Amino acid sequence: MYAQRSLVGRAPEQATIGGLLDRAADGGAALVIRGAPGVGKSALLEWAAATAGEKFRLLHAVGSVTEFGLPYAALHQVMRPVLGHRNRLTPKYRLALDVAFGRASGAPPEASTVAMAALDLLAEAAADRPILLLADDAQWMDVASQQTLAFLARRVTADRIVLLATHRDTEPGPLLDAAVPAVDIAPLGAGSAAELLDGAAGTLDPGVRALVLDAARGNPLALLELPRAAGRYAGANTGRIALTARLENSFLARTGELDVSTTTVLEVAALSDADDVAEIVAAASFLAPDAPPSLDPAVSAGLIVVDGASVRFRHPLIRSAVLQRLGPDRRRACHAALARALSGQPERSVWHRAGAALRPDAALAAELEQHADQAIRRGAQAFAVRALERAAQLSAARGDRRARTYRAAALAYTVGQPENGERLRRHHRDLIDAGHDELRHEWLNELADSDHGGEQRIHTLLGHAERATAIGDHTLATDFLRAAALRCWNLSPGRPVGKQVIAVAERLGVTDIATRAQLLAYGSPFDSDGTIRALIAQVPPAGRDAATTYRLAHAAACAGASDVSVGLLTEAADRIRSEGHLHTLGRTLSLLAWSTLRRGSWSHAVAAAEESTRLCAETRQPFWEAASLVAHAMVAAFRGDFTDAENLVAAADRLNPRRFATIDAVAMLARAAIASGQGRYEQAFTCLAQLHDPAGSAYHPAHALWSLAGLAEAAVACGREDAAGTLIARLPAEVRATTSPTGRMNLAFAEAVLTDSFTTAMAADMTMWPYERYRLYFAYGMSLRRGRRVRESRDHLRTARDGFDRLGAHPLADRARTELRAAGERSDSPVTDVWDSLSPQEIQIASMVARGMTNRDIAKSLFISHRTVGSHLYRMFPKLGITSRGELQRMAAEHER
């Protein structure tokens, strides 16, 4: 009855949900319903469940404001009815779910592996009957479950799964992500509010009715509950009391009318992490042994609902009202009673014993730390942060408290909980002594603020590395060195301090090959190409794990060795996919997007950039998300999709409020590409010149070096040859003397264009850089035609035109056709490549098909369900005019070349 009444005025939201249910036979959807307490979110879920009827399999989980529980507790609540389909999963996914749910032991699964296992299991179950998954009060579920639900919400579109979640509008959470559709539930309008009140409360005194309407402010729960205490509103000034507090007071008044035994049951239920009637009654019996627990009065008062073996509060605000009345002593007593009732379940009882603890308890703290380690082994690192924090609070020894706080803070930053990391970092600061602890705190400071500070901070980090080495903590020393070097690349590129980082690393005896390669590439990218290539050659593929491969690939990319980095990054991405490290995969794909972009593989660059953008948004890495957006923008600009390019650059700019030099520099590259493609050469030159200005936020000598070809072209087109020559002459000596092939190519290209002397540049091997190669042919062809060597110019212009057509560089292809017409040769219209009609994810799938991967293998690699892969293939075949997987393999293989 409550749910039906609360739906007054909710026709638009019902229509939206009804549409999702109607379309479930063809594909899934997710929707987060946001709003204030009592606004009717849960009522919409109840309506959806009733509307779905027998057509859907219903899966349901409810978060609790007092959630202690286990990691993945809410996910287990959802998945329990379909666990019978586990035999359809791969052994890896079966084991991941069993370990996550505490049914088996094993290596800790990545959170993404658990989420993929859940997605696959739901997809298999949905093949028999569509699934309606309801997650009520998701903001109170355990963090691991929230993250998994957010993962599912982004990926159910091709499966017969409808995921509806409710979420308080004032609470943060992974489901409140821009990639997950959401609807905000507003209070009822005046007419609907009056209709609901009159239907529920009958005839009220007009004055009281007006007061209730004013106090409720369109909140359905308030309109239904406040009339029960209507007498208190006569002549009262209710406007000063917040609505939530007013409702809690209303419920509190009703709980005060219950007897001791029923009140005790409500108090225990409010603090329980489960809804089991037997557990709650047993715990209540420990508190009131002479008064047998009774649930009936609370049911009759409309405070709780008992359904078989489970009990739940009719609304979270009722539970909040009960908790509000509990004093600290009574709260601890209830926790102690629950701990006794759960004595056979140590993983649950430990939280209640922690809640009952009045003073430090070394044994309990150690048990909580073990609980955190178990959560990490289950792949629930985010949950472990909370267990470590509570263990620190209960530690008797200062050293234990300090060590556990450090672990909790470092883990919080690692798993994307910067708010918790910041709070724990402040606690750790109050506990540290000099020496090792002080250095560990400095590492927390670096995790908290790795994107601020100039050269002085780099020198400080080098000092920390030396101190860490002196006390024997070589791991911490290496962390400080890497952080210092990365700051050189991102914040102070091309400055002498980079060489100092390398010198300190040599003095401290860093021997790890991948680390040495990284330090060289970050600190001195202009003269380290040969050394980095030699270091990479020392680590054969068989001796590389995913982390080593990624670090070597990153070094190659920063040194401009895209011929090496593409292969390493592809290898790293494959390894990281198999291990499920979404955080590192997002970074790897961003680097791969830039490397394949420079090698002229634009479709693959866009596919990598698009996936990286999604993954970096999910894992909260704005720097890498911005870098991927700009890589995508570069390809869009080269192809002539200028509006898309501008939108992508604007989105990247919004993600870079702290003005990383790297992001500002590549954003300028994209803006220059847009301007040049539109014929605005003066603006293109101005953008690229900013990369050479040490006083500007886009100053980056490496990117300035790698963009000299574009600078020279724009300068010639707008008559700024002298200005371009001056900028090149002012490059630091080590930049002009670079050993990097990419750097030397750009210097030669710029010299040829600015001096109109192409002999040396045309003789060079430009195979590594197809875009620049055809631009050089184009520039030379134009120079020949304007020098009245028309016949010679045609061959070069024709080569440029055909090359631009193959790349999809439409603006330059059009210009080449114009130049050829001026040289007396007509050109056929370019033939549209149907491959270009594929979406970025379809290109990824086609590429994997060409490698012989099955739909399930592709799904695991792309973190989507295998049915989503099948859906993509179903749409791709008619686009490409093919009918078989073999034809797709042949087409994809041709486009891989």
C-alpha positions, -999 to +999 in steps of 0.1 A: +000+000+000+028+024+009+045+017-024+013+023-044+006+055-027+042+068-031+039+064-069+015+094-071+030+118-096+057+094-108+043+086-142+074+099-161+098+077-141+075+047-144+074+052-182+113+053-183+116+021-163+088+004-182+106+012-215+137-005-202+118-036-192+100-037-226+133-036-245+150-062-223+144-090-248+167-073-273+193-058-249+199-047-214+201-013-196+211+002-163+195+031-144+204+048-111+175+064-094+188+092-072+170+113-046+165+123-010+153+099+017+116+092+014+112+106-021+100+073-034+131+055-049+124+022-033+087+024-043+098+026-079+119-006-075+089-023-060+067-012-089+094-024-114+094-058-097+056-061-098+056-049-135+082-074-145+062-103-131+071-138-142+087-126-174+119-117-155+141-135-130+142-111-100+176-106-082+175-082-053+199-067-027+195-040-001+223-019+014+223-012+051+234+020+069+252-003+095+268-025+068+297-044+084+295-077+066+321-092+043+335-079+011+312-088-018+284-094+007+258-075-013+270-090-045+266-125-030+231-115-020+223-106-056+241-136-072+229-163-048+198-173-068+218-179-100+249-195-086+235-228-100+247-216-134+284-215-122+291-247-142+288-226-174+317-204-164+354-209-172+374-224-143+391-190-138+358-172-133+343-200-111+373-198-089+372-160-087+336-160-075+343-188-050+373-170-036+354-137-035+324-153-017+347-171+008+337-206-006+373-215-016+409-204-010+432-193-038+452-165-052+435-131-048+414-123-078+415-089-093+383-069-087+378-068-125+380-106-127+353-110-100+332-084-119+337-102-152+328-135-136+296-119-122+288-104-157+293-138-174+272-156-148+243-131-152+246-132-190+244-170-189+214-169-165+197-142-187+199-165-217+172-186-201+151-156-189+157-119-187+170-106-154+158-077-134+185-068-108+174-044-081+200-028-059+183-007-032+202+018-011+234+010-031+253+038-013+254+016+018+266-016+002+301-028+008+326-010-015+336-042-034+299-048-043+293-012-053+323-013-076+311-045-092+276-032-097+291-001-114+312-023-136+280-043-146+260-011-151+284+000-178+284-033-197+249-049-197+236-031-228+239-062-251+226-087-225+191-093-213+197-077-180+181-046-165+199-032-135+180-006-114+198+009-084+186+035-059+211+059-044+209+088-020+217+121-037+239+132-009+261+101-007+292+094-030+296+061-047+310+043-078+275+040-093+273+078-096+294+078-127+288+098-158+289+066-178+259+051-159+225+066-168+207+082-139+175+099-131+169+124-103+137+120-084+123+154-074+098+161-046+061+160-057+044+190-071+017+208-050-011+190-067+003+155-064+014+161-028-021+171-019-036+141-037-013+117-019-019+133+015-057+133+011-057+098-001-036+085+028-048+107+058-085+113+049-100+144+063-075+165+083-082+198+100-075+224+073-048+241+094-030+209+102-033+198+066-016+230+055+011+225+081+018+190+070+019+199+033+043+227+042+065+205+064+066+176+039+078+197+010+066+172-015+083+142+001+060+111-002+073+094+029+067+126+049+032+130+035+024+094+046+041+095+080+036+131+094-002+128+097+003+101+123+016+128+146-007+156+132-016+169+166+020+180+172+018+203+142-010+225+155+005+259+161+041+245+157+069+262+138+081+232+117+102+251+092+133+252+114+136+214+115+152+195+086+129+171+069+150+140+075+153+149+113+115+155+114+108+121+100+132+104+123+116+121+152+082+109+140+095+073+139+113+077+172+080+087+189+064+055+176+093+033+188+089+049+222+055+033+225+069-003+223+077-025+252+113-034+263+115-067+245+104-053+212+126-022+215+156-045+222+149-065+190+147-032+170+180-020+185+198-052+177+183-053+142+194-017+136+230-027+143+230-061+126+248-065+093+223-091+082+185-096+081+184-131+098+156-132+123+172-161+143+205-142+147+187-110+158+164-127+182+193-147+197+213-115+203+183-097+218+179-126+242+214-121+255+204-085+264+170-092+279+170-128+291+139-122+312+118-107+284+113-130+254+119-110+222+087-101+204+085-088+168+047-085+164+043-051+180+069-036+157+052-052+127+018-039+138+033-004+142+045-005+106+082-002+116+095-036+103+085-062+078+091-099+086+093-122+056+100-158+065+134-159+081+143-123+073+134-090+089+139-055+074+130-020+084+102-006+063+124+024+056+161+033+063+150+063+083+133+040+108+166+023+114+183+057+116+158+068+142+165+037+163+202+042+160+198+079+170+184+069+203+212+044+212+237+058+236+274+046+233+270+021+262+238+006+247+254+005+212+284-014+225+261-038+244+242-046+212+274-052+193+286-075+220+253-095+219+256-098+181+292-110+185+280-137+209+253-148+185+278-150+157+305-168+176+307-195+149+312-169+122+345-152+130+346-130+099+314-114+108+316-114+146+350-096+145+333-064+134+308-065+162+335-072+187+353-042+173+321-022+177+318-034+213+355-026+222+359+002+247+396+004+248+426-008+227+428-046+222+460-059+206+445-094+199+414-079+183+435-055+163+456-083+150+425-103+140+411-073+121+444-070+102+441-106+093+406-099+082+420-071+059+446-095+045+417-120+038+398-092+020+429-085-001+432-122-010+396-120-021+404-091-044+386-066-022+414-042-015+390-013-010+372-031+018+406-039+034+412-001+039+384+000+065+395-031+083+431-018+086+419+016+098+398+000+126+428-023+134+449+008+138+424+024+161+423-007+184+461-012+184+476-011+219+512-003+208+520+030+191+542+012+165+514-011+155+489+018+152+514+036+130+522+006+108+485-002+102+476+034+096+504+036+070+491+004+053+456+017+052+466+051+038+488+037+011+462+011+001+435+038+000+455+059-025+462+028-045+426+017-049+413+051-058+400+063-024+419+097-021+394+111+005+402+082+028+438+083+020+440+120+029+423+114+063+445+085+071+476+103+060+468+130+086+464+104+113+498+089+103+515+122+105+505+125+142+521+090+149+554+092+131+589+094+146+621+104+127+638+080+104+621+052+085+586+063+096+592+098+084+603+086+050+572+064+047+551+095+055+569+113+027+558+086+004+522+091+014+527+128+007+539+119-028+509+096-033+486+124-022+502+152-043+523+137-072+513+165-096+524+196-077+558+212-071+587+221-094+624+213-094+627+218-056+603+189-050+623+167-074+655+175-054+636+167-022+626+133-036+662+126-045+672+133-010+645+109+003+658+082-021+693+086-007+680+083+029+659+053+021+689+036+006+710+044+036+686+026+059+683-004+036+648+002+022+657-001-015+621-005-026+611+028-011+643+044-026+633+032-061+597+045-056+611+080-048+635+079-078+607+069-102+585+096-088+612+122-092+619+111-128+582+111-137+579+147-124+608+156-147+588+143-177+553+156-167+562+189-149+597+200-156+606+184-190+640+190-206+656+207-176+690+197-162+674+182-131+666+151-152+702+143-156+706+147-118+679+121-112+699+096-135+731+105-117+716+098-082+702+065-095+736+054-107+752+065-074+727+045-055+733+014-076+699+009-092+702-023-112+667-032-123+667-028-161+631-016-165+637+010-138+669+022-154+651+025-188+623+045-172+647+069-154+666+075-186+635+081-207+618+104-182+650+123-172+669+125-205+647+115-235+669+132-261+701+112-259+690+079-244+674+062-274+703+038-280+708+030-244+671+023-238+669+000-269+699-019-256+684-023-221+651-035-236+671-061-257+685-075-224+651-086-213+637-113-236+599-117-238+601-149-218+617-130-189+592-102-188+562-101-166+534-076-172+548-049-149+583-051-165+569-050-200+548-020-192+577-001-177+600-009-207+572+001-231+566+034-213+604+042-215+604+035-252+573+057-258+588+086-239+621+083-258+601+086-291+609+050-301+575+042-314+588+014-335+597-004-303+569+009-281+540-004-302+551-040-299+559-037-262+527-020-254+506-045-274+524-073-254+519-055-221+482-049-229+477-086-236+494-096-204+476-070-183+442-080-198+448-116-188+456-105-152+426-081-150+446-050-139+422-023-152+442+006-136+474-003-155+456-013-186+441+021-190+475+037-189+490+011-213+462+017-238+467+055-236+504+050-245+495+025-272+471+051-287+499+076-290+524+051-304+501+037-330+490+072-339+526+081-347+530+049-368+499+058-389+476+031-375+448+055-368+419+030-365+439+011-338+449+044-322+412+054-318+402+020-306+430+021-279+422+057-270+384+050-267+389+020-244+416+038-224+392+068-219+365+045-205+389+025-182+407+056-169+374+072-161+363+041-142+396+039-123+398+076-116+429+085-135+422+120-150+457+125-163+456+094-185+420+099-194+429+134-207+459+120-227+437+094-244+410+120-252+437+141-269+451+111-289+415+105-302+413+143-310+445+141-330+431+114-353+398+132-356+417+163-367+438+144-392+407+129-406+389+162-409+363+156-381+370+190-366+340+194-344+346+160-327+383+169-323+374+203-306+350+185-282+375+159-273+402+186-266+378+206-245+369+174-225+406+168-219+412+204-208+385+200-181+404+170-167+436+190-164+429+218-138+465+215-124+480+221-158+503+192-164+529+203-190+524+170-208+487+173-212+488+210-221+515+202-247+496+175-265+464+195-263+483+222-282+493+196-308+456+188-313+446+224-315+473+230-341+462+199-361+426+213-361+437+248-371+460+235-398+434+212-412+410+241-415+436+263-432+442+285-402+480+283-403+488+313-382+468+298-353+485+264-359+519+281-357+510+300-325+498+268-308+530+249-317+552+278-307+538+276-271+556+242-267+589+262-270+581+288-243+597+280-209+573+304-192+542+287-206+522+258-192+526+238-224+564+240-225+577+205-233+609+201-253+602+165-262+568+172-277+582+204-292+609+183-309+585+157-322+562+184-337+588+204-356+575+190-389+541+206-382+557+238-369+577+242-402+547+235-424+525+260-406+553+286-407+557+283-444+520+285-450+516+317-430+550+333-438+566+328-404+597+309-416+621+333-398+602+328-365+602+291-369+640+291-376+645+312-344+626+287-323+646+258-336+679+276-331+669+283-295+662+246-287+686+234-259+718+220-273+710+185-262+677+186-280+692+198-313+719+170-309+693+143-302+700+107-310+663+099-312+653+088-347+620+106-343+637+137-332+662+136-361+634+130-386+616+161-374+647+182-375+654+171-410+618+176-421+618+212-406+651+221-423+639+208-457+606+228-455+621+260-441+651+261-465+633+246-495+661+221-498+647+185-498+675+164-510+687+151-476+652+146-462+639+128-493+668+103-491+660+094-455+641+062-446+607+075-434+590+041-432+585+045-394+565+077-399+540+073-428+520+105-420+552+126-420+565+107-450+535+117-472+536+152-458+572+154-470+562+142-504+534+168-505+557+196-494+583+187-520+557+183-547+543+218-539+578+232-539+586+216-573+553+229-589+559+264-576+594+262-590+579+254-624+591+218-623+555+207-629+562+173-645+584+162-616+559+175-590+531+152-602+548+120-590+554+134-555+519+149-553+504+117-565+523+096-539+512+120-512+475+119-524+474+081-524+492+079-491+468+104-475+438+084-489+451+052-473+456+069-440+423+086-441+439+121-439+410+137-458+420+174-455+455+168-468+442+144-495+419+172-507+448+196-508+469+171-527+441+168-553+440+206-556+477+208-561+476+180-587+448+198-606+471+229-606+498+207-620+475+196-648+464+162-635+429+152-625+422+128-596+395+103-591+373+107-560+386+087-531+371+053-525+354+050-492+368+022-471+339+004-454+364-004-426+360+032-415+324+026-407+333+004-378+332+017-342+364+017-322+353-014-302+343-032-334+378-026-348+392-041-316+370-071-319+378-075-356+415-074-348+411-101-322+391-122-346+420-119-370+443-134-343+420-164-341+404-155-307+370-169-298+341-147-287+347-158-251+384-149-253+376-115-268+351-109-241+376-116-214+401-093-230+377-064-235+359-069-201+325-073-217+302-104-220+307-128-248+271-121-259+281-084-263+309-096-286+283-117-306+261-087-308+289-065-323+298-092-348+261-095-358+261-057-367+295-057-383+288-083-410+262-063-430+283-031-425+313-048-442+292-068-468+304-101-455+287-133-442+314-153-424+340-151-397+366-162-422+359-131-444+362-109-414+396-125-405+409-117-440+397-081-440+410-075-405+444-090-414+446-067-445+440-036-423+465-048-397+493-044-423 
